[in-house]
Amino acid sequence: MVNVMKFRDCVGGFYFNSAHYTPVGGSLLLHGHTFSVEVCVSGSLDVSSYWVVDFLKLKELIEGLVKSLDYSLLIPASDLNKVRFEGPFKTRLVSLDCSLITAECLAKYVCDEVSKALVGKGYEFLVKIFEGVDSYVEFVCG
């Protein structure tokens, strides 16, 4: 019997600030958070590099995703033509394919994007999205 070692390589410390709206007291309430992202990649060691995934490449990937969400209003794709802002400020809308933008939606989005970028390696991914410092969601894909 062959013993296959599985490892979990993780990166964290990625932050973005975004606004979204969720139901509060029967109405949708616009509010914002500082979100934090951690991503773990589980798999077997690459025999040539002796790692599961290159930390630098994984960090670069997560930094790009976080940058695309930072200082934006996150909205469901179905609301894209319904949301308008006017004022003496810049706005950036980012639409995601969810009925509501929640930490769960963000975790699935990040997991899906990471798994697309690292397809074909047999990895399993764990994504944690923190909403503030003491509340988080975990999502596994791959």
Backbone bond lengths (Angstrom), bond angles and torsions (degrees), N, CA, C in turn:
res aa  C-N    CA-C-N  psi(-1)  N-CA   C-N-CA  omega(-1)  CA-C   N-CA-C  phi
1 M - - - 1.454 - - 1.530 109.32 -
2 V 1.312 115.96 131.42 1.457 121.82 -179.45 1.524 109.19 -88.60
3 N 1.321 115.78 131.23 1.458 121.15 177.79 1.530 108.75 -91.98
4 V 1.324 116.97 110.86 1.457 121.79 179.11 1.524 108.24 -97.31
5 M 1.330 114.97 120.07 1.459 119.42 179.24 1.518 109.28 -84.61
6 K 1.321 115.66 130.03 1.469 120.83 174.24 1.516 108.14 -111.24
7 F 1.318 114.27 137.23 1.461 121.31 179.09 1.520 109.17 -124.23
8 R 1.315 115.72 160.15 1.462 122.19 174.20 1.521 107.50 -124.05
9 D 1.338 116.26 111.89 1.469 122.86 177.13 1.526 108.02 -96.99
10 C 1.335 116.57 126.98 1.463 121.07 -174.19 1.520 111.70 -125.85
11 V 1.332 115.48 145.71 1.464 122.50 172.83 1.523 107.71 -131.54
12 G 1.315 115.47 148.61 1.462 120.41 -179.68 1.511 110.21 -152.03
13 G 1.324 114.61 -169.55 1.457 120.01 179.83 1.516 113.65 82.15
14 F 1.324 117.36 25.56 1.463 122.36 178.28 1.527 107.98 -104.73
15 Y 1.315 116.86 128.72 1.460 121.89 -174.95 1.518 110.91 -127.23
16 F 1.330 115.10 146.59 1.461 119.93 169.89 1.526 108.80 -147.64
17 N 1.320 114.89 152.10 1.460 122.48 178.60 1.515 108.13 -111.35
18 S 1.317 115.81 124.87 1.460 120.49 -179.35 1.516 109.85 -147.70
19 A 1.318 114.18 158.90 1.461 121.32 174.12 1.524 108.51 -109.88
20 H 1.310 114.45 154.85 1.460 121.39 174.78 1.520 107.16 -156.69
21 Y 1.317 116.98 175.69 1.457 119.61 176.28 1.519 108.83 -129.14
22 T 1.328 113.79 138.40 1.460 121.60 179.58 1.528 108.12 -139.48
23 P 1.339 117.31 159.51 1.465 119.71 -179.57 1.533 111.50 -68.33
24 V 1.314 115.40 128.49 1.464 122.67 173.59 1.525 106.46 -138.06
25 G 1.317 116.64 118.59 1.463 120.21 178.94 1.515 114.00 60.58
26 G 1.315 117.80 32.85 1.455 121.49 176.46 1.520 115.30 88.98
27 S 1.336 117.47 -3.89 1.467 121.03 178.69 1.522 109.59 -127.97
28 L 1.318 115.87 155.50 1.460 119.79 175.26 1.524 108.72 -77.89
29 L 1.314 116.89 126.48 1.462 122.48 -177.84 1.523 109.58 -113.42
30 L 1.334 115.88 122.94 1.460 121.82 176.32 1.523 108.46 -79.78
31 H 1.325 116.09 128.20 1.467 121.33 179.71 1.522 108.61 -158.26
32 G 1.308 116.95 172.39 1.455 119.98 -177.49 1.512 112.98 -133.08
33 H 1.314 115.03 167.16 1.463 122.84 -179.54 1.517 109.81 -144.81
34 T 1.303 114.83 158.73 1.457 121.22 159.70 1.518 104.94 -95.39
35 F 1.310 115.92 113.45 1.460 121.97 179.38 1.522 108.82 -95.33
36 S 1.319 115.90 148.81 1.460 122.38 175.25 1.519 107.90 -124.46
37 V 1.321 115.91 145.11 1.469 121.17 -175.92 1.521 110.15 -125.48
38 E 1.326 115.36 134.01 1.466 123.01 169.36 1.518 107.39 -126.86
39 V 1.321 116.67 140.48 1.464 121.51 178.86 1.520 108.91 -132.83
40 C 1.335 115.52 131.99 1.467 121.73 175.20 1.523 108.69 -118.45
41 V 1.316 115.18 140.11 1.460 122.37 177.16 1.522 107.10 -117.75
42 S 1.334 116.69 120.73 1.463 121.65 179.37 1.519 109.62 -105.25
43 G 1.328 114.89 137.83 1.450 119.39 178.29 1.505 111.53 176.77
44 S 1.302 114.90 -174.40 1.463 121.96 178.55 1.518 109.73 -87.13
45 L 1.310 115.61 158.00 1.462 120.65 178.19 1.519 110.67 -68.70
46 D 1.313 115.67 138.23 1.454 121.92 169.88 1.530 106.00 -74.40
47 V 1.315 118.16 124.67 1.470 120.71 -173.88 1.520 113.10 -66.84
48 S 1.327 117.84 -26.06 1.465 119.06 -178.75 1.528 112.76 -83.92
49 S 1.328 117.48 -33.03 1.473 120.00 -177.08 1.522 112.69 -103.32
50 Y 1.321 116.42 -18.80 1.460 124.19 -176.21 1.525 111.81 60.44
51 W 1.335 116.25 38.83 1.456 122.09 170.24 1.518 108.51 -141.84
52 V 1.309 116.13 164.82 1.464 120.75 175.78 1.520 109.10 -79.75
53 V 1.326 115.31 -49.75 1.464 121.31 -179.38 1.527 107.78 -146.33
54 D 1.298 116.49 148.02 1.461 122.21 178.11 1.532 108.48 -71.21
55 F 1.343 116.95 116.24 1.464 120.84 -179.35 1.527 111.88 -55.28
56 L 1.327 117.25 -40.88 1.466 120.11 -177.84 1.527 111.66 -62.57
57 K 1.331 116.88 -42.62 1.466 120.38 178.92 1.528 111.14 -67.80
58 L 1.332 116.51 -39.50 1.460 120.43 178.89 1.530 110.28 -65.38
59 K 1.327 116.93 -43.62 1.470 120.45 178.39 1.526 111.08 -62.05
60 E 1.319 116.96 -42.34 1.465 121.33 178.99 1.526 110.84 -60.66
61 L 1.316 116.67 -41.29 1.457 122.04 178.73 1.531 110.81 -63.18
62 I 1.332 116.99 -48.22 1.467 121.04 -178.55 1.525 110.37 -66.70
63 E 1.322 117.59 -40.26 1.472 120.45 178.00 1.525 111.22 -58.56
64 G 1.319 117.14 -40.01 1.463 120.65 177.90 1.521 112.29 -64.92
65 L 1.328 116.63 -42.51 1.466 120.39 178.18 1.522 110.89 -63.61
66 V 1.332 116.15 -45.31 1.462 121.40 -178.84 1.528 110.41 -63.50
67 K 1.316 116.59 -41.98 1.466 120.60 179.39 1.527 110.82 -61.51
68 S 1.323 116.91 -36.23 1.467 120.41 -179.05 1.531 112.47 -69.65
69 L 1.336 117.52 -18.62 1.466 121.99 -179.32 1.527 112.98 -102.44
70 D 1.325 117.10 -17.49 1.463 121.88 -172.40 1.530 111.59 -66.91
71 Y 1.318 115.80 139.04 1.472 123.84 178.44 1.523 112.02 52.57
72 S 1.323 114.48 50.45 1.460 119.99 179.65 1.523 109.55 -132.85
73 L 1.309 114.57 165.12 1.455 121.65 168.76 1.520 106.07 -100.87
74 L 1.307 116.48 117.20 1.462 122.56 -178.53 1.525 108.37 -89.51
75 I 1.321 116.14 125.02 1.461 120.26 -177.62 1.524 109.90 -134.08
76 P 1.338 116.37 152.74 1.456 119.30 173.17 1.532 109.89 -63.62
77 A 1.316 116.64 143.61 1.469 120.84 179.96 1.528 111.12 -55.77
78 S 1.325 117.07 -33.59 1.470 120.49 -179.71 1.531 112.49 -67.24
79 D 1.334 118.13 -16.94 1.470 121.95 179.82 1.527 113.09 -99.22
80 L 1.310 117.53 3.25 1.466 120.83 -172.52 1.529 113.09 -55.10
81 N 1.317 118.15 -40.35 1.471 121.07 -179.32 1.525 113.07 -90.39
82 K 1.338 117.41 4.42 1.464 121.25 -178.61 1.526 113.00 -104.98
83 V 1.320 118.04 -15.63 1.464 121.65 -173.97 1.521 109.81 -102.65
84 R 1.344 115.48 128.04 1.463 121.42 176.91 1.522 109.18 -138.40
85 F 1.318 115.67 140.68 1.460 122.17 175.45 1.510 108.13 -127.18
86 E 1.313 115.66 138.30 1.457 120.83 174.38 1.514 108.04 -131.94
87 G 1.302 116.04 142.64 1.454 120.19 178.26 1.512 110.53 160.04
88 P 1.312 115.94 179.28 1.466 120.31 -179.00 1.529 112.02 -84.61
89 F 1.320 116.24 47.26 1.459 121.10 -177.48 1.518 109.23 -147.19
90 K 1.309 114.41 159.92 1.459 120.85 176.80 1.524 108.74 -86.32
91 T 1.309 116.41 142.77 1.461 119.95 173.56 1.522 108.94 -128.82
92 R 1.302 113.60 148.91 1.465 119.64 176.69 1.518 107.06 -135.78
93 L 1.317 116.10 117.25 1.457 121.53 178.08 1.518 109.00 -95.97
94 V 1.317 115.79 135.37 1.458 121.96 173.67 1.518 106.48 -123.20
95 S 1.324 116.64 121.42 1.465 120.15 -179.43 1.521 110.09 -101.51
96 L 1.322 114.14 139.31 1.463 121.82 177.97 1.521 108.47 -126.03
97 D 1.311 116.15 153.33 1.457 122.04 -176.65 1.533 110.61 -83.71
98 C 1.327 115.75 71.12 1.469 123.16 177.71 1.524 107.30 -141.47
99 S 1.326 117.41 154.20 1.464 119.37 177.52 1.524 111.31 -73.93
100 L 1.330 117.64 -28.99 1.466 124.50 172.25 1.519 107.65 -141.16
101 I 1.307 116.79 146.80 1.465 119.67 177.50 1.524 107.69 -87.98
102 T 1.300 115.43 106.86 1.465 123.20 179.57 1.527 107.87 -124.21
103 A 1.317 116.37 172.77 1.464 119.84 175.20 1.526 110.08 -60.10
104 E 1.331 116.65 -34.56 1.462 120.82 177.43 1.527 111.02 -63.00
105 C 1.327 115.92 -44.26 1.469 121.12 177.61 1.524 110.62 -60.69
106 L 1.335 116.73 -44.96 1.466 120.60 179.94 1.526 111.48 -63.74
107 A 1.332 117.18 -40.28 1.466 120.47 179.55 1.524 110.59 -63.08
108 K 1.329 116.48 -43.78 1.469 119.81 178.52 1.527 110.54 -64.54
109 Y 1.327 117.06 -42.56 1.465 121.09 178.97 1.530 110.92 -58.90
110 V 1.321 117.23 -50.09 1.473 121.05 -179.31 1.525 109.96 -62.66
111 C 1.326 117.23 -44.13 1.468 120.83 -179.74 1.531 110.67 -61.49
112 D 1.318 117.14 -44.79 1.467 120.82 179.07 1.527 111.44 -61.86
113 E 1.335 117.17 -42.59 1.466 120.91 -179.12 1.530 111.35 -67.09
114 V 1.320 116.96 -41.07 1.470 120.49 178.67 1.524 110.02 -66.45
115 S 1.334 116.99 -42.80 1.469 119.05 -179.07 1.527 111.49 -66.88
116 K 1.337 118.30 -32.38 1.477 120.67 175.09 1.526 110.94 -65.37
117 A 1.317 115.94 -40.86 1.469 120.64 -177.51 1.526 112.24 -71.79
118 L 1.323 116.92 -27.86 1.469 120.94 -177.00 1.524 111.05 -116.49
119 V 1.317 116.55 36.03 1.459 122.57 -176.61 1.533 110.99 -67.59
120 G 1.337 115.24 151.32 1.454 121.02 171.98 1.511 116.16 85.93
121 K 1.310 117.92 6.23 1.466 120.57 -178.12 1.530 112.20 -106.12
122 G 1.326 117.76 -3.27 1.457 120.97 -179.58 1.519 113.59 73.84
123 Y 1.317 116.98 24.11 1.457 121.31 -178.84 1.527 111.63 -78.31
124 E 1.326 114.35 156.44 1.458 122.37 164.60 1.520 106.16 -116.19
125 F 1.325 116.24 140.49 1.460 121.15 -175.72 1.520 110.36 -117.88
126 L 1.306 115.65 140.55 1.462 122.92 172.61 1.520 106.81 -122.23
127 V 1.324 116.46 123.19 1.465 121.51 178.76 1.518 108.19 -116.66
128 K 1.330 115.36 132.76 1.464 121.75 172.65 1.518 107.77 -114.55
129 I 1.324 115.56 129.96 1.462 122.02 173.59 1.524 106.89 -117.20
130 F 1.331 115.40 119.57 1.460 121.52 177.12 1.522 108.75 -97.14
131 E 1.318 115.84 132.02 1.457 123.33 173.62 1.520 105.37 -105.34
132 G 1.324 116.62 97.69 1.461 119.70 -170.09 1.519 108.98 79.79
133 V 1.335 116.83 -152.61 1.466 119.76 -174.71 1.520 114.52 -101.05
134 D 1.339 118.23 -19.26 1.460 117.83 -171.09 1.526 115.29 -124.56
135 S 1.315 117.92 8.99 1.464 120.95 177.83 1.524 108.58 -130.40
136 Y 1.334 115.84 130.93 1.462 118.37 -179.91 1.515 111.33 -150.14
137 V 1.326 113.64 163.00 1.455 123.88 177.89 1.518 107.59 -122.23
138 E 1.318 116.53 142.73 1.468 121.63 172.79 1.526 108.21 -115.70
139 F 1.330 115.70 139.99 1.458 121.04 177.31 1.519 108.60 -137.84
140 V 1.325 116.23 135.76 1.463 122.28 179.61 1.525 108.25 -114.14
141 C 1.334 115.69 135.41 1.462 120.25 174.87 1.525 108.88 -146.66
142 G 1.318 115.54 174.56 1.461 119.96 176.69 1.491 113.51 103.35
